[in-house]
Amino acid sequence: TRRIYLLNGIIVCSTCGRRLRAQTPKNQPGYYREVSHLNGFQDCPNSHTSVRSDLIDEQIADLVRLLKLPLDWD
């Protein structure tokens, strides 16, 4: 089965601003990984680091739940 990553293609490193890559290691939870070193960049201190995608996706879901639409929203 394929995993859906909410922020795939959108999430970026807070330090270098480059896009993080969504990856699913075999039999493990998915991750967003900083992989700019694969493109020849060596300047990011977050290189080779990752964060579990389910933790980030849950934070985004919490933010979306806080949104309130105006009563006259059509």
PASEBA-1860 file (N, C-alpha, C; in nm, 3 decimals):
! residues 74
1> TRRIYLLN> 0.083/-0.119/0.000/0.000/0.000/0.000/0.088/0.125/0.000 ~ 0.034/0.229/-0.056/0.107/0.356/-0.061/0.061/0.444/0.053 ~ 0.153/0.516/0.111/0.123/0.608/0.219/0.098/0.748/0.162 ~ 0.000/0.815/0.219/-0.030/0.953/0.181/0.043/1.046/0.278 ~ 0.121/1.137/0.224/0.192/1.236/0.306/0.125/1.371/0.284 ~ 0.064/1.425/0.388/-0.008/1.552/0.379/0.076/1.665/0.322 ~ 0.203/1.672/0.361/0.287/1.785/0.325/0.390/1.753/0.218 ~ 0.374/1.642/0.149/0.469/1.604/0.045/0.477/1.713/-0.061
9> GIIVCSTC> 0.597/1.761/-0.086/0.619/1.866/-0.184/0.599/2.006/-0.130 ~ 0.557/2.017/-0.002/0.530/2.147/0.058/0.623/2.177/0.174 ~ 0.649/2.078/0.258/0.727/2.099/0.380/0.874/2.127/0.347 ~ 0.930/2.224/0.416/1.070/2.263/0.392/1.148/2.265/0.523 ~ 1.277/2.258/0.512/1.367/2.267/0.626/1.359/2.409/0.683 ~ 1.349/2.420/0.814/1.339/2.552/0.877/1.471/2.628/0.872 ~ 1.581/2.560/0.843/1.712/2.625/0.839/1.751/2.665/0.697 ~ 1.751/2.570/0.605/1.800/2.600/0.470/1.687/2.632/0.371
17> GRRLRAQT> 1.562/2.597/0.405/1.449/2.628/0.318/1.428/2.531/0.203 ~ 1.511/2.427/0.196/1.494/2.328/0.089/1.385/2.228/0.128 ~ 1.321/2.172/0.025/1.213/2.077/0.050/1.263/1.950/0.118 ~ 1.179/1.900/0.209/1.206/1.771/0.272/1.146/1.662/0.186 ~ 1.203/1.544/0.192/1.156/1.430/0.114/1.075/1.338/0.204 ~ 0.960/1.297/0.157/0.879/1.200/0.228/0.931/1.060/0.195 ~ 0.954/0.981/0.300/1.006/0.845/0.279/0.940/0.748/0.376 ~ 0.923/0.625/0.331/0.868/0.519/0.414/0.966/0.404/0.419
25> PKNQPGYY> 1.046/0.394/0.528/1.132/0.277/0.543/1.047/0.151/0.561 ~ 1.097/0.040/0.521/1.024/-0.086/0.527/0.982/-0.117/0.671 ~ 0.852/-0.143/0.690/0.794/-0.180/0.820/0.818/-0.076/0.929 ~ 0.823/0.053/0.892/0.841/0.161/0.988/0.745/0.274/0.953 ~ 0.725/0.367/1.047/0.642/0.483/1.014/0.711/0.570/0.910 ~ 0.635/0.654/0.843/0.691/0.744/0.742/0.765/0.860/0.805 ~ 0.851/0.921/0.726/0.933/1.033/0.773/0.941/1.141/0.667 ~ 0.963/1.263/0.714/1.008/1.371/0.628/1.156/1.387/0.656
33> REVSHLNG> 1.239/1.378/0.552/1.384/1.380/0.570/1.449/1.498/0.498 ~ 1.552/1.551/0.561/1.633/1.656/0.498/1.740/1.586/0.417 ~ 1.733/1.601/0.286/1.823/1.525/0.197/1.895/1.614/0.097 ~ 1.916/1.741/0.131/1.982/1.830/0.035/2.125/1.785/0.006 ~ 2.185/1.706/0.096/2.320/1.654/0.070/2.322/1.565/-0.054 ~ 2.208/1.505/-0.087/2.201/1.421/-0.207/2.210/1.504/-0.335 ~ 2.182/1.633/-0.322/2.190/1.724/-0.437/2.318/1.807/-0.433 ~ 2.413/1.767/-0.350/2.543/1.833/-0.347/2.554/1.949/-0.250
41> FQDCPNSH> 2.449/1.977/-0.173/2.455/2.085/-0.075/2.510/2.030/0.056 ~ 2.607/2.099/0.112/2.668/2.055/0.238/2.652/2.160/0.348 ~ 2.568/2.261/0.325/2.559/2.375/0.416/2.450/2.365/0.521 ~ 2.365/2.264/0.519/2.254/2.256/0.614/2.293/2.174/0.737 ~ 2.283/2.233/0.856/2.314/2.157/0.978/2.212/2.048/1.008 ~ 2.096/2.052/0.941/1.994/1.949/0.960/2.008/1.833/0.862 ~ 2.114/1.836/0.783/2.135/1.731/0.685/2.134/1.594/0.752 ~ 2.072/1.499/0.687/2.061/1.361/0.734/1.963/1.345/0.851
49> TSVRSDLI> 1.888/1.449/0.888/1.793/1.434/0.998/1.653/1.413/0.943 ~ 1.564/1.365/1.030/1.428/1.337/0.987/1.332/1.359/1.104 ~ 1.204/1.366/1.069/1.098/1.376/1.167/0.985/1.285/1.121 ~ 0.921/1.218/1.217/0.813/1.127/1.180/0.697/1.205/1.120 ~ 0.648/1.157/1.008/0.542/1.228/0.937/0.411/1.229/1.016 ~ 0.382/1.124/1.092/0.256/1.122/1.166/0.253/1.231/1.273 ~ 0.368/1.265/1.331/0.372/1.371/1.431/0.346/1.507/1.368 ~ 0.406/1.531/1.252/0.385/1.657/1.181/0.242/1.666/1.129
57> DEQIADLV> 0.192/1.558/1.071/0.057/1.558/1.017/-0.046/1.584/1.127 ~ -0.025/1.532/1.245/-0.117/1.555/1.357/-0.114/1.702/1.400 ~ 0.002/1.764/1.397/0.011/1.907/1.430/-0.066/1.990/1.328 ~ -0.055/1.954/1.201/-0.129/2.025/1.097/-0.279/2.004/1.115 ~ -0.321/1.882/1.148/-0.462/1.854/1.171/-0.516/1.937/1.287 ~ -0.437/1.953/1.394/-0.478/2.036/1.508/-0.499/2.180/1.465 ~ -0.411/2.232/1.380/-0.426/2.369/1.331/-0.552/2.384/1.244 ~ -0.579/2.287/1.160/-0.696/2.293/1.073/-0.824/2.289/1.157
65> RLLKLPLD> -0.824/2.211/1.265/-0.942/2.205/1.352/-0.972/2.339/1.418 ~ -0.873/2.423/1.433/-0.892/2.554/1.495/-0.953/2.657/1.401 ~ -0.953/2.628/1.271/-1.007/2.722/1.174/-1.158/2.736/1.191 ~ -1.205/2.859/1.187/-1.349/2.888/1.196/-1.390/2.963/1.071 ~ -1.486/2.908/0.999/-1.536/2.975/0.879/-1.645/3.075/0.918 ~ -1.657/3.184/0.845/-1.764/3.280/0.874/-1.900/3.216/0.854 ~ -1.999/3.266/0.927/-2.135/3.210/0.918/-2.193/3.223/0.778 ~ -2.153/3.326/0.704/-2.207/3.346/0.569/-2.125/3.274/0.462
73> WD> -2.039/3.181/0.502/-1.959/3.105/0.406/-2.049/3.019/0.320 ~ -2.034/3.028/0.190/-2.117/2.948/0.099/-2.035/2.846/0.028
END
